[in-house]
Every structure is written in structure tokens, then in C-alpha cells.
């Protein structure tokens, strides 16, 4: 694995600085190469899952390079774009291939930031799948880097470009619900395994997979199919659990419509937490301060509660029995005048007042994201259009970076819940302010399993665990230490 050499290349290029101007219809992205039919030259990094979908939704663009650490998992995408050059290491791709205008990144969560930062430093536009990053600090870093480089950015929470997002925001900001002080958001995820001990069964690394590249900046561990290609979401080192997977979808409308900003406090409770993987179910509560009022809508202090793993909020007593609170996922605004219930991104929203459904009259009008004349995905093609013609995508890092900080902050609450306190948050300095220097936190360490089926005595093992310095671990979870000589 060539780590130091490639890293020095990126640092050398980025230290020189990158400046460019978008010149539509002549030189795409101002990078100096003229594309046929004014198409964008796009590279994909992480191809087997959402990357394949995102590339397919960027219709009529030039897919010039494809990068994945597992060529077998990415094989269908290689077949779909036979003219694209193939790579396993994004650093090699960025060094060798000079015709790339934009990158689409859909790797596991823990390897989002490194390729995104390297691409932005080289002047490439970046479409980065949700959750934006693995940690709070990484979200802040990418937000600032996007502002410094001026590249076009978009987080892949594709529903943010849906009309329903703006419809619900119009209802809220028109004051149709009255004063909103309570919001509830829920999902049935995870649909993959969580709450698991570390597997120890020896499994050979597939010939098509570069395991070192998959591990990236995480601590090295042996390959196991419990980690790749999909179940990585539930492991703390690689994913962000149910909250990271669905939070950027289901929390998006509350964040956008209520202009939440950053919380000042948070706390959590969950099923058994262990050192290796996210819990099976969790409840996270965020406290947001009062924000600036709008013309028709006041924004007082607000509590938002997240539920996953099948947990659900209690049904309000004044809500009719046929009001849909679908267990698969949704959100509910409880206002002083009415209640709004919706599914992800505000789909199928309904408003109830005095126990009956009613149609609110709005006084606010928000712009929608138009469909592309070329077809394709609205969110993806909105990004493409902004790369070519200027403008800011709906979920640029200026919006999605601070939003993602709040999302992954919920995992910090989950991992610190043994402190049994409401955690106070200093957003400017990215610090929890009420953890003492000598406080300890105890986390369950489940016995690793060596077979294909996990059997364990949870009651016994819940009495066993590791004891950490709480403040040190809190800071580590806010800003991860990078391993294996990776760094930003």
C-alpha cells in the first residue's frame, strides 16, 4: 500500500493553491478542457451501492474514471461505463487523470472525508453521499474547505430536492401550526446487524479486494464479511449506525423548515452499547435554542427527539386514530395550533387540528428545484447544472456540513450516555463543556465471536467492560485520530 508517497503528492498540490472560474459552454468548470456537448467529466469513488445510482442519475455526462477498492463489488459499474479508466486507489486516480471535473463519492462513512478533501484541494467539484462525514470535526473541516476552494458541493441526501421539503417548510414558516416546541423523528432502521461483538473467525481476503484501502484511516483489523460490502454501517469504526444512515433523510425537513442550527444540549438512551458496534435501538434528544423569528412564524426553544430500531414516539391524545404514523420512518411537528405528520422528506404530509385533518393556507413561497431537461435524478442533475453554469446546490456543504454535525452528534450522545447527564454543547469550539477531566465512562466489551452464529450471555457480559477517561474519549469521537499514516 503506497500511503506516504500518495499523501505527499496531494499535500504538494494543495499547498500550491487552486483557483478557477466557471466558464459555461466553453471550458467545463474552468479547468481547461472542452467537453463534448458541454458535458461534465465525472469520476466515481465507491461504486457498488449508492455510487452506482448517483452516476446513473447524472445522465449524458462523461464518466471518465471509476475507483473502488473491490473490483468484484464494482464490476457492474465497470461494465456500464467501459470507456472509463479503472482504479483501486483514489490518490492514484487523482494524480494520473487530469481530465476530471467532478467526483461522486459513495464509500463507507469513515472514508468520505479523505477523497472529498483531496478532490476539493485539486479544484474538483464534489458530490458526497450522506452522511457527509463520520465525525463532527470532519463535517466542519469539509464545510470550511468548500468555502476556501469555491468548488461546487452537494451532499447525497437526494430527497432534499423534492417539492415536499419546500411544501412542509411553507406550512411551518407560514405559521399554520402555531408555535412549535416539540419535534419527533423516527425510523425502523437498522435493517442490518448492530449491537454485535467483534468477529474473530479467520476469513481470507477476496482477491479482488484491497483490504488496506477499505480500512483507510481506521484502526487495522482482519477482514471479515461482517464488515464488507454492506454491513459496515453498524460498526463504529466504519459507519454511523441507523442515525447516520437515515438521519440525513428524516431530520432534513425539521432542520430546513425550522432553521435549527446547532443544539446547545443533547442526551440519549439506548439498548446495550458496546465498544464495537452501534446499539440495536436508540433515543436521542436535542435541545435547540430560540432562533430568529420569521414574518409569520416564531422560533422559540425547541426539543427534537430521534428514535430508531423500531422505537416510536407516543401518539398525541388529540390525534385521530387514522392519522398515519408509519413505523418505517417519519416525523411529527407538534405546534400550539396543529400537528403535522409526514414521511421522509415530507412525503405524504398531513396536518391535523382539533382532531381533524385540514388543508392549511400558506403565506410563504419557496423556490423548488427543477427537473433537468436531460432527465436523470433531480438532486444529481441540480449538482451537474451548478457545476456547469454556476449557482449553489440545495444541499451544498454550506447547508449539509452544519446539518451533518447535528446528525452524527447523536452518536456522541449515545456513546456517552453512561455518564447519566445532559451534555452541554459549545458548537463554536466543538466541545462538550460539562465533562470533568477525571470523569470515567464504562462501555461494555462483548466477547468476540469466532463462529458464524453469535451466542452470548448478554446479562453476564453487560457486567464486563472497559473503563475510559470520558473527556478523552469524547474528544476522540468528535475528532477521530487517523491511523495507518493517513492524514488531512
Buried (B, 14 or more C-beta within 10 A) or exposed (E): EEBEEBBEBBEEBBEEEBEBEBBBEEBBBBBEEEBEEBBBBBBBBBBBBBBBBBBBBBBBBBBBBBBBBBBBBBBEBBEBBEEBBBBBBBBBBBBEBEBBBBBBBBBBBBBBBBBBBBBBBBBBBBBBBBBBBBBBBBBBBBBEBBBEBBBBBBBBBBBBBBBBBBBBBBBBBBBBBBBBBBBBBBBBBBEBBBBBBBBEEEEEBBEBBBBBBBBBBBEEBEBBEBBBBBBBBBBBBBBBBBBBBBBBBBBBBBBBBBBBBBBBBBBBBBBBBBBBBBBBBBBBBBBBBEBEEBEEBBBEEBBBBBBBBBBBBEEBEEBEEEBEBBEEBBBBBBBEBBBBBBBBBBBEBEBBBEEEEEEBEBEBEBEBBEEBEEEBBBBBBBBBBBBBEEEEBBBBBBBBBBBBBBBBBBBBBBBBBBBEBEBBBEBEEBBBEBBEEEBEBEBBBBBBBEEEEBEBEEEEBBEEBEEBBBBEBBBEBBBBEBBBEBEB
